Amino acid sequence: MNWSIIIQEWKLLPAVALEIVSSPVLLVTIALGGVLGMTVGMLPGISAVMAMSLLIGFVFRVPTEIGLGLLIAIYVGAMASGGVTAIMVNIPGTPAAAATVMDGFPLAKQGRAKEAVEASFSGSFMGEILGEFTTLLLLPFIAVIALKLGDWEIFLVALLGITLAGALAGKNPLKGWISALLGLIVAMVGMEDIWAYPRFGYTPELVRGFTFVPALIGLFGLSEVFTVLRQSRPYQIVGEGGRVLVNFRLIKQNIVTIVRSVLVAVGIGIVPGVGESAACWVSYDMARRRSKRKDHFGQGEVEGVIAAESANSATSGGALIPSLVFGIPGSGPTAILIAGMFMYGIRPGPLLMIENPGFVAEIVILFWLAAIATRAGAVLISPYFIRILSSPREVLLPIAGALGVLGAWAAGFTLFDVYAMFAFGVVGFILRQRDFPLAPMVLGILVGRLADTSLRRALLTYSSDIGEMLIRPIGMVLMAAVLLTVISQIRAYTRK
Amino acid sequence: MSSEKVKPDAKYAGELLLGLTMTAFSMFVIVEAVGMPQRGPGGLLMGPGFVPLLAGVVLLLLCSWLTLSAILKGGYRQLGQCLRDGVADVENKRFLIILAIMAIYVLGLLGRIPFIAATVIYYVLIFVYIKAGSLAKITLYTLLATFLFAFFLPRLFEMPLP
């Protein structure tokens, strides 16, 4: 093992940090990017990926560190504020905030919105700081392990995420798994990746398949609009307004949960495409299992919000590992970051640390500064966004309905996406009426393609001896985790 | 067993209906998946229909379980009453009207008239129906929301409009 390369980035960290903090333009850019990210993260349908992709043409015209700093700050800001929307209006601003809904929204309904938002910001702040720190420490080592993950293991990680989400998202695991499977089937619609066969492709639009953004807006956004407006007296979020600070008391009280969630999230974040959505569920589950107040989870437990938020923010660190070491994006935003790097002539890959010494350290510092800038910006603007989101729901929800239409349209500039959003909204409403959790369906849609392609590629690779595939050590551990989850949930359910 | 002991909750009737619908859907998925071409050395195992088939079969099992438990809990006895209550329910009527307003906006107006006009019509209809405030407030909400989401945001992100 070449130790000089492994410790190179650690040694360069102070010099890189000094260089960055001595650039006022870069600091202002990060602050603006953080505020912009928070704004887009809060608006359902206007995602971080969309804002980042629209800005990528602009960042090409500015220096590397400014452009990448802006993209990273938008990403971090959106990750932080995705939880705010999840808490206040039961609509995750980002897919990674889906688990935040579980306890964040009940807290807001109890009039503890400010506390929940503080928990969310504190958790995601620590997740960001510790996640990037862990990544910086482990990146050279984890890269070696990640190289050993084949398609079979990636499929199993996706399956574990779906199984856990189905089991955890509601009171009835049966309904959770049905919801997840419906999502998985939705993800199957369209041209598949191995044989280019158009599954369920009855119309040209269906051959393209459903994109994720309209499904998310429909299931979480429009179904909420229907659910609340159906009541003649829609409930109103009456959360206490005021400035939202990173609450160090909460951090101290939940430090074990935060550290555990960060470690889990970094580990899962390494797996391309799975991390952000699965990590928050896995961490949430671990927090629930280990909590003395496990019965309060799902009904408004601050620890649940902290576990989910620290995990989803820490995942960005894990997602950086395959992005920087292999050039494989760990998530949508990191895919845009990779595109930005290519535009600047930086080639993510195994030779990155040799060709660009200090670059990994620079990216980590930019993430840290973005985390700090976002929370500083949140102190200034939070009184306004809490007030905006606390507006009477009979005004807010019709507005959210039209915003959802605009967001679905923006996903691909096609009316089919708007129709799909509408259809998902109606399906989501019906499922909600019968206590089916919707978050597993969203996860199924998100990782369905990855699970499908990975499984069949693994089967093709091991077509001569499938037994060899089944005895791969990491795969066996993951299979055991999936089986244990299923068996324990079925036993618990049948005992009721 | 006396009839007093068996008081099937109306919710099981709803679960029965939904369970039957999803069972039918899972059968459709299975039939479609089986009809997909078999490719590669493993045939069905590596073909495009394998994962949909797998998902369809597991979904069928779970939906059958759901349906069966709804039947065992007496859901079938409440089916008629459940449907009658559903039709008469005030909140359901309210949902259907909101759904209709949304459908007019999404399916009827978008792409046929300018986006700003469609959005104004949608806001006026829904604000008036749900009684969001006085006429002045409704006008203000409509103008502000339309400006923000049908004019400002699309221009900020340089988006084409439907």
HADDOCK unambig.tbl for C-alpha pairs under 7 A between the chains (distance, minus, plus):
assign (segid A and resid 174 and name CA) (segid B and resid 62 and name CA) 6.55 0.50 0.50
assign (segid A and resid 178 and name CA) (segid B and resid 59 and name CA) 6.08 0.50 0.50
assign (segid A and resid 178 and name CA) (segid B and resid 62 and name CA) 6.65 0.50 0.50
assign (segid A and resid 181 and name CA) (segid B and resid 55 and name CA) 6.10 0.50 0.50
assign (segid A and resid 181 and name CA) (segid B and resid 59 and name CA) 6.37 0.50 0.50
assign (segid A and resid 185 and name CA) (segid B and resid 52 and name CA) 6.19 0.50 0.50
assign (segid A and resid 185 and name CA) (segid B and resid 55 and name CA) 6.76 0.50 0.50
assign (segid A and resid 188 and name CA) (segid B and resid 52 and name CA) 6.65 0.50 0.50
assign (segid A and resid 192 and name CA) (segid B and resid 48 and name CA) 6.91 0.50 0.50
assign (segid A and resid 197 and name CA) (segid B and resid 48 and name CA) 6.69 0.50 0.50
assign (segid A and resid 226 and name CA) (segid B and resid 95 and name CA) 6.42 0.50 0.50
assign (segid A and resid 230 and name CA) (segid B and resid 91 and name CA) 5.41 0.50 0.50
assign (segid A and resid 230 and name CA) (segid B and resid 92 and name CA) 7.00 0.50 0.50
assign (segid A and resid 230 and name CA) (segid B and resid 94 and name CA) 5.48 0.50 0.50
assign (segid A and resid 230 and name CA) (segid B and resid 95 and name CA) 4.78 0.50 0.50
assign (segid A and resid 231 and name CA) (segid B and resid 91 and name CA) 5.88 0.50 0.50
assign (segid A and resid 394 and name CA) (segid B and resid 130 and name CA) 6.94 0.50 0.50
assign (segid A and resid 394 and name CA) (segid B and resid 132 and name CA) 5.71 0.50 0.50
assign (segid A and resid 395 and name CA) (segid B and resid 132 and name CA) 6.10 0.50 0.50
assign (segid A and resid 398 and name CA) (segid B and resid 126 and name CA) 6.91 0.50 0.50
assign (segid A and resid 399 and name CA) (segid B and resid 145 and name CA) 6.54 0.50 0.50
assign (segid A and resid 403 and name CA) (segid B and resid 149 and name CA) 6.39 0.50 0.50
assign (segid A and resid 419 and name CA) (segid B and resid 106 and name CA) 6.90 0.50 0.50
assign (segid A and resid 434 and name CA) (segid B and resid 15 and name CA) 6.92 0.50 0.50
assign (segid A and resid 452 and name CA) (segid B and resid 51 and name CA) 5.96 0.50 0.50
assign (segid A and resid 456 and name CA) (segid B and resid 46 and name CA) 5.24 0.50 0.50
assign (segid A and resid 459 and name CA) (segid B and resid 46 and name CA) 6.55 0.50 0.50
assign (segid A and resid 460 and name CA) (segid B and resid 46 and name CA) 6.54 0.50 0.50
assign (segid A and resid 463 and name CA) (segid B and resid 42 and name CA) 6.71 0.50 0.50
